[in-house]
Structure formats: C-alpha cells, structure tokens
Amino acid sequence: MNYLNEFLNHLSGNGEENYERYGDSVKKDLEKTKSDFQKDGLKLDIEGVKVEDVKSEAGDYEIHRYKGTYIYGFQKGGVFHEIPGDLSTQTERKQNEAGEIVFFINKNTRKIERITESFAGNSWGEKRIKLPSQKILTPGALASVAFIMAVIYFGGRIIDFIKGLF
C-alpha cells in the first residue's frame, strides 16, 4: 500500500474522505488541519517528485519513511505560495523541498497512528510513540549518572585539598 499517495490526496483535498486506515488521534488532527486550510481559503499543494519508501519495523510498528523531494506549498486563488498567506513567497509550482514524511502503522490494528513531516515539522496523531530503541532515563538512573559525574569531577579536587592540609 502506498500510504504517501493516500495521505497527500487526502490532505490536499484531491481524495475521498476515507478515514478507515487512520487511528482516532490521526483522524482528529487531519480533520482539524483540513478545516484550518478551508477557513483560510488555502489548498495544500504537495506532490512527491522523487521519493523512496524506506521501510523498517520497531516494536509494534511498521514504519514507512518516504524520503525524497517534493513540491510543497499552498494555493490561494490559484496562486502558488511557499508560505501560506505570505504574498512575497509567490513562486512557480516546482520542486522546492527535500525531506521525508513518516508513517507509523500499528502492526496489530493496521491503523496509521502517527504521521510526521520534516518540511515544517508538522505531525498528526499520537504525540509519544515509544519505540524499543528509545531509552527513557528514570529518576534513579539519572541521579546515579549525576553522582558518578560529580565524583569524577570533584573527586580529584577533594583529594588535592586533603593533601594540601597535610
């Protein structure tokens, strides 16, 4: 399945309103994004030009990274702008961004639970998906590291101070 094409068509208004493949959080965020565009009279104009789907897995997720170059901008009244609402960014519609759009698909439900893009740093869906490679320091582990660093840093100074007393 090409998650990228479905997403781009949906977000730009060129596809049908089918939210079956999206998790509840992604669906809610996509609806808000589309509503904001409509309210501002904007149409997201995005198209993959040279894109490669780099697949991987982590924990409960299948990850699709669509890396490449994109036409990325906004149309208002048929005029292409790189930045929405900024008339000074009016330009011809051409390849103008390199980056990636990443999809996190739950292996069990087959629903898209998170989408991120590197152009403007937007994301839709779950804000914290914990992958097995992500290590989170507990307060105890953090305190241990701080103690060891303090001993290393101050240890030599304390020994020099004690030697200076005798």
MODELLER restraints for C-alpha pairs under 7 A, 6 or more apart:
rsr = mdl.restraints
at = mdl.atoms
rsr.add(forms.Gaussian(group=physical.xy_distance, feature=features.Distance(at['CA:8:A'], at['CA:46:A']), mean=6.64, stdev=0.5))
rsr.add(forms.Gaussian(group=physical.xy_distance, feature=features.Distance(at['CA:9:A'], at['CA:15:A']), mean=4.65, stdev=0.5))
rsr.add(forms.Gaussian(group=physical.xy_distance, feature=features.Distance(at['CA:10:A'], at['CA:16:A']), mean=6.56, stdev=0.5))
rsr.add(forms.Gaussian(group=physical.xy_distance, feature=features.Distance(at['CA:10:A'], at['CA:17:A']), mean=6.81, stdev=0.5))
rsr.add(forms.Gaussian(group=physical.xy_distance, feature=features.Distance(at['CA:11:A'], at['CA:34:A']), mean=6.59, stdev=0.5))
rsr.add(forms.Gaussian(group=physical.xy_distance, feature=features.Distance(at['CA:11:A'], at['CA:44:A']), mean=7.00, stdev=0.5))
rsr.add(forms.Gaussian(group=physical.xy_distance, feature=features.Distance(at['CA:12:A'], at['CA:43:A']), mean=6.11, stdev=0.5))
rsr.add(forms.Gaussian(group=physical.xy_distance, feature=features.Distance(at['CA:12:A'], at['CA:44:A']), mean=4.86, stdev=0.5))
rsr.add(forms.Gaussian(group=physical.xy_distance, feature=features.Distance(at['CA:12:A'], at['CA:45:A']), mean=6.05, stdev=0.5))
rsr.add(forms.Gaussian(group=physical.xy_distance, feature=features.Distance(at['CA:19:A'], at['CA:27:A']), mean=6.32, stdev=0.5))
rsr.add(forms.Gaussian(group=physical.xy_distance, feature=features.Distance(at['CA:21:A'], at['CA:111:A']), mean=4.98, stdev=0.5))
rsr.add(forms.Gaussian(group=physical.xy_distance, feature=features.Distance(at['CA:21:A'], at['CA:112:A']), mean=6.11, stdev=0.5))
rsr.add(forms.Gaussian(group=physical.xy_distance, feature=features.Distance(at['CA:22:A'], at['CA:111:A']), mean=5.14, stdev=0.5))
rsr.add(forms.Gaussian(group=physical.xy_distance, feature=features.Distance(at['CA:22:A'], at['CA:112:A']), mean=4.71, stdev=0.5))
rsr.add(forms.Gaussian(group=physical.xy_distance, feature=features.Distance(at['CA:22:A'], at['CA:113:A']), mean=6.53, stdev=0.5))
rsr.add(forms.Gaussian(group=physical.xy_distance, feature=features.Distance(at['CA:23:A'], at['CA:111:A']), mean=5.34, stdev=0.5))
rsr.add(forms.Gaussian(group=physical.xy_distance, feature=features.Distance(at['CA:23:A'], at['CA:112:A']), mean=5.55, stdev=0.5))
rsr.add(forms.Gaussian(group=physical.xy_distance, feature=features.Distance(at['CA:23:A'], at['CA:113:A']), mean=5.07, stdev=0.5))
rsr.add(forms.Gaussian(group=physical.xy_distance, feature=features.Distance(at['CA:25:A'], at['CA:125:A']), mean=4.48, stdev=0.5))
rsr.add(forms.Gaussian(group=physical.xy_distance, feature=features.Distance(at['CA:25:A'], at['CA:126:A']), mean=6.11, stdev=0.5))
rsr.add(forms.Gaussian(group=physical.xy_distance, feature=features.Distance(at['CA:26:A'], at['CA:113:A']), mean=6.11, stdev=0.5))
rsr.add(forms.Gaussian(group=physical.xy_distance, feature=features.Distance(at['CA:26:A'], at['CA:114:A']), mean=6.27, stdev=0.5))
rsr.add(forms.Gaussian(group=physical.xy_distance, feature=features.Distance(at['CA:26:A'], at['CA:124:A']), mean=5.10, stdev=0.5))
rsr.add(forms.Gaussian(group=physical.xy_distance, feature=features.Distance(at['CA:26:A'], at['CA:125:A']), mean=3.75, stdev=0.5))
rsr.add(forms.Gaussian(group=physical.xy_distance, feature=features.Distance(at['CA:29:A'], at['CA:124:A']), mean=5.44, stdev=0.5))
rsr.add(forms.Gaussian(group=physical.xy_distance, feature=features.Distance(at['CA:29:A'], at['CA:125:A']), mean=6.34, stdev=0.5))
rsr.add(forms.Gaussian(group=physical.xy_distance, feature=features.Distance(at['CA:30:A'], at['CA:124:A']), mean=6.66, stdev=0.5))
rsr.add(forms.Gaussian(group=physical.xy_distance, feature=features.Distance(at['CA:37:A'], at['CA:43:A']), mean=6.27, stdev=0.5))
rsr.add(forms.Gaussian(group=physical.xy_distance, feature=features.Distance(at['CA:41:A'], at['CA:76:A']), mean=6.22, stdev=0.5))
rsr.add(forms.Gaussian(group=physical.xy_distance, feature=features.Distance(at['CA:42:A'], at['CA:74:A']), mean=6.29, stdev=0.5))
rsr.add(forms.Gaussian(group=physical.xy_distance, feature=features.Distance(at['CA:42:A'], at['CA:75:A']), mean=5.71, stdev=0.5))
rsr.add(forms.Gaussian(group=physical.xy_distance, feature=features.Distance(at['CA:42:A'], at['CA:76:A']), mean=5.03, stdev=0.5))
rsr.add(forms.Gaussian(group=physical.xy_distance, feature=features.Distance(at['CA:43:A'], at['CA:74:A']), mean=5.53, stdev=0.5))
rsr.add(forms.Gaussian(group=physical.xy_distance, feature=features.Distance(at['CA:43:A'], at['CA:75:A']), mean=5.08, stdev=0.5))
rsr.add(forms.Gaussian(group=physical.xy_distance, feature=features.Distance(at['CA:43:A'], at['CA:76:A']), mean=6.50, stdev=0.5))
rsr.add(forms.Gaussian(group=physical.xy_distance, feature=features.Distance(at['CA:44:A'], at['CA:73:A']), mean=6.18, stdev=0.5))
rsr.add(forms.Gaussian(group=physical.xy_distance, feature=features.Distance(at['CA:44:A'], at['CA:74:A']), mean=4.61, stdev=0.5))
rsr.add(forms.Gaussian(group=physical.xy_distance, feature=features.Distance(at['CA:44:A'], at['CA:75:A']), mean=6.42, stdev=0.5))
rsr.add(forms.Gaussian(group=physical.xy_distance, feature=features.Distance(at['CA:45:A'], at['CA:72:A']), mean=5.94, stdev=0.5))
rsr.add(forms.Gaussian(group=physical.xy_distance, feature=features.Distance(at['CA:45:A'], at['CA:73:A']), mean=5.22, stdev=0.5))
rsr.add(forms.Gaussian(group=physical.xy_distance, feature=features.Distance(at['CA:45:A'], at['CA:74:A']), mean=5.11, stdev=0.5))
rsr.add(forms.Gaussian(group=physical.xy_distance, feature=features.Distance(at['CA:45:A'], at['CA:75:A']), mean=6.37, stdev=0.5))
rsr.add(forms.Gaussian(group=physical.xy_distance, feature=features.Distance(at['CA:46:A'], at['CA:70:A']), mean=6.75, stdev=0.5))
rsr.add(forms.Gaussian(group=physical.xy_distance, feature=features.Distance(at['CA:46:A'], at['CA:71:A']), mean=5.24, stdev=0.5))
rsr.add(forms.Gaussian(group=physical.xy_distance, feature=features.Distance(at['CA:46:A'], at['CA:72:A']), mean=4.54, stdev=0.5))
rsr.add(forms.Gaussian(group=physical.xy_distance, feature=features.Distance(at['CA:46:A'], at['CA:73:A']), mean=6.32, stdev=0.5))
rsr.add(forms.Gaussian(group=physical.xy_distance, feature=features.Distance(at['CA:47:A'], at['CA:70:A']), mean=5.53, stdev=0.5))
rsr.add(forms.Gaussian(group=physical.xy_distance, feature=features.Distance(at['CA:47:A'], at['CA:71:A']), mean=5.13, stdev=0.5))
rsr.add(forms.Gaussian(group=physical.xy_distance, feature=features.Distance(at['CA:47:A'], at['CA:72:A']), mean=6.77, stdev=0.5))
rsr.add(forms.Gaussian(group=physical.xy_distance, feature=features.Distance(at['CA:48:A'], at['CA:69:A']), mean=6.28, stdev=0.5))
rsr.add(forms.Gaussian(group=physical.xy_distance, feature=features.Distance(at['CA:48:A'], at['CA:70:A']), mean=4.49, stdev=0.5))
rsr.add(forms.Gaussian(group=physical.xy_distance, feature=features.Distance(at['CA:48:A'], at['CA:71:A']), mean=6.49, stdev=0.5))
rsr.add(forms.Gaussian(group=physical.xy_distance, feature=features.Distance(at['CA:49:A'], at['CA:69:A']), mean=5.57, stdev=0.5))
rsr.add(forms.Gaussian(group=physical.xy_distance, feature=features.Distance(at['CA:49:A'], at['CA:70:A']), mean=5.19, stdev=0.5))
rsr.add(forms.Gaussian(group=physical.xy_distance, feature=features.Distance(at['CA:49:A'], at['CA:71:A']), mean=6.91, stdev=0.5))
rsr.add(forms.Gaussian(group=physical.xy_distance, feature=features.Distance(at['CA:50:A'], at['CA:68:A']), mean=5.37, stdev=0.5))
rsr.add(forms.Gaussian(group=physical.xy_distance, feature=features.Distance(at['CA:50:A'], at['CA:69:A']), mean=5.34, stdev=0.5))
rsr.add(forms.Gaussian(group=physical.xy_distance, feature=features.Distance(at['CA:51:A'], at['CA:66:A']), mean=5.99, stdev=0.5))
rsr.add(forms.Gaussian(group=physical.xy_distance, feature=features.Distance(at['CA:51:A'], at['CA:67:A']), mean=5.42, stdev=0.5))
rsr.add(forms.Gaussian(group=physical.xy_distance, feature=features.Distance(at['CA:51:A'], at['CA:68:A']), mean=4.23, stdev=0.5))
rsr.add(forms.Gaussian(group=physical.xy_distance, feature=features.Distance(at['CA:51:A'], at['CA:69:A']), mean=6.25, stdev=0.5))
rsr.add(forms.Gaussian(group=physical.xy_distance, feature=features.Distance(at['CA:52:A'], at['CA:66:A']), mean=5.43, stdev=0.5))
rsr.add(forms.Gaussian(group=physical.xy_distance, feature=features.Distance(at['CA:52:A'], at['CA:67:A']), mean=5.36, stdev=0.5))
rsr.add(forms.Gaussian(group=physical.xy_distance, feature=features.Distance(at['CA:52:A'], at['CA:68:A']), mean=6.24, stdev=0.5))
rsr.add(forms.Gaussian(group=physical.xy_distance, feature=features.Distance(at['CA:53:A'], at['CA:64:A']), mean=6.15, stdev=0.5))
rsr.add(forms.Gaussian(group=physical.xy_distance, feature=features.Distance(at['CA:53:A'], at['CA:65:A']), mean=5.57, stdev=0.5))
rsr.add(forms.Gaussian(group=physical.xy_distance, feature=features.Distance(at['CA:53:A'], at['CA:66:A']), mean=4.51, stdev=0.5))
rsr.add(forms.Gaussian(group=physical.xy_distance, feature=features.Distance(at['CA:53:A'], at['CA:67:A']), mean=6.56, stdev=0.5))
rsr.add(forms.Gaussian(group=physical.xy_distance, feature=features.Distance(at['CA:54:A'], at['CA:64:A']), mean=5.76, stdev=0.5))
rsr.add(forms.Gaussian(group=physical.xy_distance, feature=features.Distance(at['CA:54:A'], at['CA:65:A']), mean=4.97, stdev=0.5))
rsr.add(forms.Gaussian(group=physical.xy_distance, feature=features.Distance(at['CA:54:A'], at['CA:66:A']), mean=6.25, stdev=0.5))
rsr.add(forms.Gaussian(group=physical.xy_distance, feature=features.Distance(at['CA:55:A'], at['CA:63:A']), mean=5.67, stdev=0.5))
rsr.add(forms.Gaussian(group=physical.xy_distance, feature=features.Distance(at['CA:55:A'], at['CA:64:A']), mean=4.69, stdev=0.5))
rsr.add(forms.Gaussian(group=physical.xy_distance, feature=features.Distance(at['CA:55:A'], at['CA:65:A']), mean=6.32, stdev=0.5))
rsr.add(forms.Gaussian(group=physical.xy_distance, feature=features.Distance(at['CA:56:A'], at['CA:62:A']), mean=6.07, stdev=0.5))
rsr.add(forms.Gaussian(group=physical.xy_distance, feature=features.Distance(at['CA:56:A'], at['CA:63:A']), mean=5.16, stdev=0.5))
rsr.add(forms.Gaussian(group=physical.xy_distance, feature=features.Distance(at['CA:56:A'], at['CA:64:A']), mean=6.65, stdev=0.5))
rsr.add(forms.Gaussian(group=physical.xy_distance, feature=features.Distance(at['CA:57:A'], at['CA:63:A']), mean=5.64, stdev=0.5))
rsr.add(forms.Gaussian(group=physical.xy_distance, feature=features.Distance(at['CA:58:A'], at['CA:131:A']), mean=5.91, stdev=0.5))
rsr.add(forms.Gaussian(group=physical.xy_distance, feature=features.Distance(at['CA:58:A'], at['CA:132:A']), mean=6.35, stdev=0.5))
rsr.add(forms.Gaussian(group=physical.xy_distance, feature=features.Distance(at['CA:59:A'], at['CA:131:A']), mean=5.84, stdev=0.5))
rsr.add(forms.Gaussian(group=physical.xy_distance, feature=features.Distance(at['CA:59:A'], at['CA:132:A']), mean=5.62, stdev=0.5))
rsr.add(forms.Gaussian(group=physical.xy_distance, feature=features.Distance(at['CA:60:A'], at['CA:106:A']), mean=5.88, stdev=0.5))
rsr.add(forms.Gaussian(group=physical.xy_distance, feature=features.Distance(at['CA:60:A'], at['CA:107:A']), mean=5.61, stdev=0.5))
rsr.add(forms.Gaussian(group=physical.xy_distance, feature=features.Distance(at['CA:61:A'], at['CA:104:A']), mean=5.94, stdev=0.5))
rsr.add(forms.Gaussian(group=physical.xy_distance, feature=features.Distance(at['CA:61:A'], at['CA:105:A']), mean=5.34, stdev=0.5))
rsr.add(forms.Gaussian(group=physical.xy_distance, feature=features.Distance(at['CA:61:A'], at['CA:106:A']), mean=4.76, stdev=0.5))
rsr.add(forms.Gaussian(group=physical.xy_distance, feature=features.Distance(at['CA:61:A'], at['CA:107:A']), mean=5.42, stdev=0.5))
rsr.add(forms.Gaussian(group=physical.xy_distance, feature=features.Distance(at['CA:62:A'], at['CA:104:A']), mean=5.99, stdev=0.5))
rsr.add(forms.Gaussian(group=physical.xy_distance, feature=features.Distance(at['CA:62:A'], at['CA:105:A']), mean=5.12, stdev=0.5))
rsr.add(forms.Gaussian(group=physical.xy_distance, feature=features.Distance(at['CA:62:A'], at['CA:106:A']), mean=6.48, stdev=0.5))
rsr.add(forms.Gaussian(group=physical.xy_distance, feature=features.Distance(at['CA:62:A'], at['CA:107:A']), mean=6.17, stdev=0.5))
rsr.add(forms.Gaussian(group=physical.xy_distance, feature=features.Distance(at['CA:63:A'], at['CA:103:A']), mean=5.66, stdev=0.5))
rsr.add(forms.Gaussian(group=physical.xy_distance, feature=features.Distance(at['CA:63:A'], at['CA:104:A']), mean=4.85, stdev=0.5))
rsr.add(forms.Gaussian(group=physical.xy_distance, feature=features.Distance(at['CA:63:A'], at['CA:105:A']), mean=6.27, stdev=0.5))
rsr.add(forms.Gaussian(group=physical.xy_distance, feature=features.Distance(at['CA:64:A'], at['CA:102:A']), mean=5.64, stdev=0.5))
rsr.add(forms.Gaussian(group=physical.xy_distance, feature=features.Distance(at['CA:64:A'], at['CA:103:A']), mean=5.18, stdev=0.5))
rsr.add(forms.Gaussian(group=physical.xy_distance, feature=features.Distance(at['CA:64:A'], at['CA:104:A']), mean=6.81, stdev=0.5))
rsr.add(forms.Gaussian(group=physical.xy_distance, feature=features.Distance(at['CA:65:A'], at['CA:100:A']), mean=6.34, stdev=0.5))
rsr.add(forms.Gaussian(group=physical.xy_distance, feature=features.Distance(at['CA:65:A'], at['CA:101:A']), mean=5.92, stdev=0.5))
rsr.add(forms.Gaussian(group=physical.xy_distance, feature=features.Distance(at['CA:65:A'], at['CA:102:A']), mean=4.46, stdev=0.5))
rsr.add(forms.Gaussian(group=physical.xy_distance, feature=features.Distance(at['CA:65:A'], at['CA:103:A']), mean=6.59, stdev=0.5))
rsr.add(forms.Gaussian(group=physical.xy_distance, feature=features.Distance(at['CA:66:A'], at['CA:100:A']), mean=5.27, stdev=0.5))
rsr.add(forms.Gaussian(group=physical.xy_distance, feature=features.Distance(at['CA:66:A'], at['CA:101:A']), mean=5.26, stdev=0.5))
rsr.add(forms.Gaussian(group=physical.xy_distance, feature=features.Distance(at['CA:66:A'], at['CA:102:A']), mean=6.21, stdev=0.5))
rsr.add(forms.Gaussian(group=physical.xy_distance, feature=features.Distance(at['CA:67:A'], at['CA:99:A']), mean=5.81, stdev=0.5))
rsr.add(forms.Gaussian(group=physical.xy_distance, feature=features.Distance(at['CA:67:A'], at['CA:100:A']), mean=4.31, stdev=0.5))
rsr.add(forms.Gaussian(group=physical.xy_distance, feature=features.Distance(at['CA:67:A'], at['CA:101:A']), mean=6.80, stdev=0.5))
rsr.add(forms.Gaussian(group=physical.xy_distance, feature=features.Distance(at['CA:68:A'], at['CA:98:A']), mean=5.65, stdev=0.5))
rsr.add(forms.Gaussian(group=physical.xy_distance, feature=features.Distance(at['CA:68:A'], at['CA:99:A']), mean=5.70, stdev=0.5))
rsr.add(forms.Gaussian(group=physical.xy_distance, feature=features.Distance(at['CA:68:A'], at['CA:100:A']), mean=6.27, stdev=0.5))
rsr.add(forms.Gaussian(group=physical.xy_distance, feature=features.Distance(at['CA:69:A'], at['CA:95:A']), mean=6.79, stdev=0.5))
rsr.add(forms.Gaussian(group=physical.xy_distance, feature=features.Distance(at['CA:69:A'], at['CA:97:A']), mean=5.61, stdev=0.5))
rsr.add(forms.Gaussian(group=physical.xy_distance, feature=features.Distance(at['CA:69:A'], at['CA:98:A']), mean=4.23, stdev=0.5))
rsr.add(forms.Gaussian(group=physical.xy_distance, feature=features.Distance(at['CA:69:A'], at['CA:99:A']), mean=6.28, stdev=0.5))
rsr.add(forms.Gaussian(group=physical.xy_distance, feature=features.Distance(at['CA:70:A'], at['CA:95:A']), mean=5.57, stdev=0.5))
rsr.add(forms.Gaussian(group=physical.xy_distance, feature=features.Distance(at['CA:70:A'], at['CA:96:A']), mean=6.41, stdev=0.5))
rsr.add(forms.Gaussian(group=physical.xy_distance, feature=features.Distance(at['CA:70:A'], at['CA:97:A']), mean=5.24, stdev=0.5))
rsr.add(forms.Gaussian(group=physical.xy_distance, feature=features.Distance(at['CA:70:A'], at['CA:98:A']), mean=6.13, stdev=0.5))
rsr.add(forms.Gaussian(group=physical.xy_distance, feature=features.Distance(at['CA:71:A'], at['CA:94:A']), mean=5.73, stdev=0.5))
rsr.add(forms.Gaussian(group=physical.xy_distance, feature=features.Distance(at['CA:71:A'], at['CA:95:A']), mean=4.39, stdev=0.5))
rsr.add(forms.Gaussian(group=physical.xy_distance, feature=features.Distance(at['CA:71:A'], at['CA:96:A']), mean=5.50, stdev=0.5))
rsr.add(forms.Gaussian(group=physical.xy_distance, feature=features.Distance(at['CA:71:A'], at['CA:97:A']), mean=6.31, stdev=0.5))
rsr.add(forms.Gaussian(group=physical.xy_distance, feature=features.Distance(at['CA:72:A'], at['CA:82:A']), mean=6.93, stdev=0.5))
rsr.add(forms.Gaussian(group=physical.xy_distance, feature=features.Distance(at['CA:72:A'], at['CA:96:A']), mean=6.46, stdev=0.5))
rsr.add(forms.Gaussian(group=physical.xy_distance, feature=features.Distance(at['CA:72:A'], at['CA:97:A']), mean=6.31, stdev=0.5))
rsr.add(forms.Gaussian(group=physical.xy_distance, feature=features.Distance(at['CA:73:A'], at['CA:80:A']), mean=6.60, stdev=0.5))
rsr.add(forms.Gaussian(group=physical.xy_distance, feature=features.Distance(at['CA:73:A'], at['CA:81:A']), mean=5.63, stdev=0.5))
rsr.add(forms.Gaussian(group=physical.xy_distance, feature=features.Distance(at['CA:73:A'], at['CA:82:A']), mean=4.44, stdev=0.5))
rsr.add(forms.Gaussian(group=physical.xy_distance, feature=features.Distance(at['CA:73:A'], at['CA:83:A']), mean=6.52, stdev=0.5))
rsr.add(forms.Gaussian(group=physical.xy_distance, feature=features.Distance(at['CA:74:A'], at['CA:80:A']), mean=5.60, stdev=0.5))
rsr.add(forms.Gaussian(group=physical.xy_distance, feature=features.Distance(at['CA:74:A'], at['CA:81:A']), mean=5.20, stdev=0.5))
rsr.add(forms.Gaussian(group=physical.xy_distance, feature=features.Distance(at['CA:74:A'], at['CA:82:A']), mean=6.24, stdev=0.5))
rsr.add(forms.Gaussian(group=physical.xy_distance, feature=features.Distance(at['CA:74:A'], at['CA:83:A']), mean=6.88, stdev=0.5))
rsr.add(forms.Gaussian(group=physical.xy_distance, feature=features.Distance(at['CA:74:A'], at['CA:84:A']), mean=5.77, stdev=0.5))
rsr.add(forms.Gaussian(group=physical.xy_distance, feature=features.Distance(at['CA:75:A'], at['CA:81:A']), mean=6.14, stdev=0.5))
rsr.add(forms.Gaussian(group=physical.xy_distance, feature=features.Distance(at['CA:80:A'], at['CA:90:A']), mean=5.80, stdev=0.5))
rsr.add(forms.Gaussian(group=physical.xy_distance, feature=features.Distance(at['CA:80:A'], at['CA:91:A']), mean=5.97, stdev=0.5))
rsr.add(forms.Gaussian(group=physical.xy_distance, feature=features.Distance(at['CA:80:A'], at['CA:92:A']), mean=6.40, stdev=0.5))
rsr.add(forms.Gaussian(group=physical.xy_distance, feature=features.Distance(at['CA:80:A'], at['CA:93:A']), mean=6.13, stdev=0.5))
rsr.add(forms.Gaussian(group=physical.xy_distance, feature=features.Distance(at['CA:81:A'], at['CA:87:A']), mean=6.93, stdev=0.5))
rsr.add(forms.Gaussian(group=physical.xy_distance, feature=features.Distance(at['CA:81:A'], at['CA:89:A']), mean=5.26, stdev=0.5))
rsr.add(forms.Gaussian(group=physical.xy_distance, feature=features.Distance(at['CA:81:A'], at['CA:90:A']), mean=4.37, stdev=0.5))
rsr.add(forms.Gaussian(group=physical.xy_distance, feature=features.Distance(at['CA:81:A'], at['CA:91:A']), mean=5.93, stdev=0.5))
rsr.add(forms.Gaussian(group=physical.xy_distance, feature=features.Distance(at['CA:82:A'], at['CA:89:A']), mean=5.47, stdev=0.5))
rsr.add(forms.Gaussian(group=physical.xy_distance, feature=features.Distance(at['CA:82:A'], at['CA:90:A']), mean=6.63, stdev=0.5))
rsr.add(forms.Gaussian(group=physical.xy_distance, feature=features.Distance(at['CA:83:A'], at['CA:89:A']), mean=6.07, stdev=0.5))
rsr.add(forms.Gaussian(group=physical.xy_distance, feature=features.Distance(at['CA:99:A'], at['CA:118:A']), mean=5.59, stdev=0.5))
rsr.add(forms.Gaussian(group=physical.xy_distance, feature=features.Distance(at['CA:99:A'], at['CA:119:A']), mean=6.24, stdev=0.5))
rsr.add(forms.Gaussian(group=physical.xy_distance, feature=features.Distance(at['CA:100:A'], at['CA:117:A']), mean=5.76, stdev=0.5))
rsr.add(forms.Gaussian(group=physical.xy_distance, feature=features.Distance(at['CA:100:A'], at['CA:118:A']), mean=5.63, stdev=0.5))
rsr.add(forms.Gaussian(group=physical.xy_distance, feature=features.Distance(at['CA:101:A'], at['CA:116:A']), mean=5.65, stdev=0.5))
rsr.add(forms.Gaussian(group=physical.xy_distance, feature=features.Distance(at['CA:101:A'], at['CA:117:A']), mean=4.32, stdev=0.5))
rsr.add(forms.Gaussian(group=physical.xy_distance, feature=features.Distance(at['CA:101:A'], at['CA:118:A']), mean=6.62, stdev=0.5))
rsr.add(forms.Gaussian(group=physical.xy_distance, feature=features.Distance(at['CA:102:A'], at['CA:115:A']), mean=5.51, stdev=0.5))
rsr.add(forms.Gaussian(group=physical.xy_distance, feature=features.Distance(at['CA:102:A'], at['CA:116:A']), mean=5.20, stdev=0.5))
rsr.add(forms.Gaussian(group=physical.xy_distance, feature=features.Distance(at['CA:102:A'], at['CA:117:A']), mean=6.32, stdev=0.5))
rsr.add(forms.Gaussian(group=physical.xy_distance, feature=features.Distance(at['CA:103:A'], at['CA:112:A']), mean=6.64, stdev=0.5))
rsr.add(forms.Gaussian(group=physical.xy_distance, feature=features.Distance(at['CA:103:A'], at['CA:114:A']), mean=5.97, stdev=0.5))
rsr.add(forms.Gaussian(group=physical.xy_distance, feature=features.Distance(at['CA:103:A'], at['CA:115:A']), mean=4.71, stdev=0.5))
rsr.add(forms.Gaussian(group=physical.xy_distance, feature=features.Distance(at['CA:103:A'], at['CA:116:A']), mean=6.87, stdev=0.5))
rsr.add(forms.Gaussian(group=physical.xy_distance, feature=features.Distance(at['CA:104:A'], at['CA:112:A']), mean=5.75, stdev=0.5))
rsr.add(forms.Gaussian(group=physical.xy_distance, feature=features.Distance(at['CA:104:A'], at['CA:113:A']), mean=5.77, stdev=0.5))
rsr.add(forms.Gaussian(group=physical.xy_distance, feature=features.Distance(at['CA:104:A'], at['CA:114:A']), mean=5.18, stdev=0.5))
rsr.add(forms.Gaussian(group=physical.xy_distance, feature=features.Distance(at['CA:104:A'], at['CA:115:A']), mean=6.43, stdev=0.5))
rsr.add(forms.Gaussian(group=physical.xy_distance, feature=features.Distance(at['CA:105:A'], at['CA:111:A']), mean=5.56, stdev=0.5))
rsr.add(forms.Gaussian(group=physical.xy_distance, feature=features.Distance(at['CA:105:A'], at['CA:112:A']), mean=4.38, stdev=0.5))
rsr.add(forms.Gaussian(group=physical.xy_distance, feature=features.Distance(at['CA:105:A'], at['CA:113:A']), mean=5.90, stdev=0.5))
rsr.add(forms.Gaussian(group=physical.xy_distance, feature=features.Distance(at['CA:106:A'], at['CA:112:A']), mean=6.39, stdev=0.5))
rsr.add(forms.Gaussian(group=physical.xy_distance, feature=features.Distance(at['CA:106:A'], at['CA:113:A']), mean=6.59, stdev=0.5))
rsr.add(forms.Gaussian(group=physical.xy_distance, feature=features.Distance(at['CA:113:A'], at['CA:125:A']), mean=5.65, stdev=0.5))
rsr.add(forms.Gaussian(group=physical.xy_distance, feature=features.Distance(at['CA:113:A'], at['CA:126:A']), mean=6.04, stdev=0.5))
rsr.add(forms.Gaussian(group=physical.xy_distance, feature=features.Distance(at['CA:114:A'], at['CA:124:A']), mean=5.66, stdev=0.5))
rsr.add(forms.Gaussian(group=physical.xy_distance, feature=features.Distance(at['CA:114:A'], at['CA:125:A']), mean=4.47, stdev=0.5))
rsr.add(forms.Gaussian(group=physical.xy_distance, feature=features.Distance(at['CA:114:A'], at['CA:126:A']), mean=5.43, stdev=0.5))
rsr.add(forms.Gaussian(group=physical.xy_distance, feature=features.Distance(at['CA:115:A'], at['CA:123:A']), mean=5.48, stdev=0.5))
rsr.add(forms.Gaussian(group=physical.xy_distance, feature=features.Distance(at['CA:115:A'], at['CA:124:A']), mean=5.14, stdev=0.5))
rsr.add(forms.Gaussian(group=physical.xy_distance, feature=features.Distance(at['CA:115:A'], at['CA:125:A']), mean=6.52, stdev=0.5))
rsr.add(forms.Gaussian(group=physical.xy_distance, feature=features.Distance(at['CA:116:A'], at['CA:122:A']), mean=5.89, stdev=0.5))
rsr.add(forms.Gaussian(group=physical.xy_distance, feature=features.Distance(at['CA:116:A'], at['CA:123:A']), mean=4.23, stdev=0.5))
rsr.add(forms.Gaussian(group=physical.xy_distance, feature=features.Distance(at['CA:116:A'], at['CA:124:A']), mean=6.49, stdev=0.5))
rsr.add(forms.Gaussian(group=physical.xy_distance, feature=features.Distance(at['CA:117:A'], at['CA:123:A']), mean=6.40, stdev=0.5))
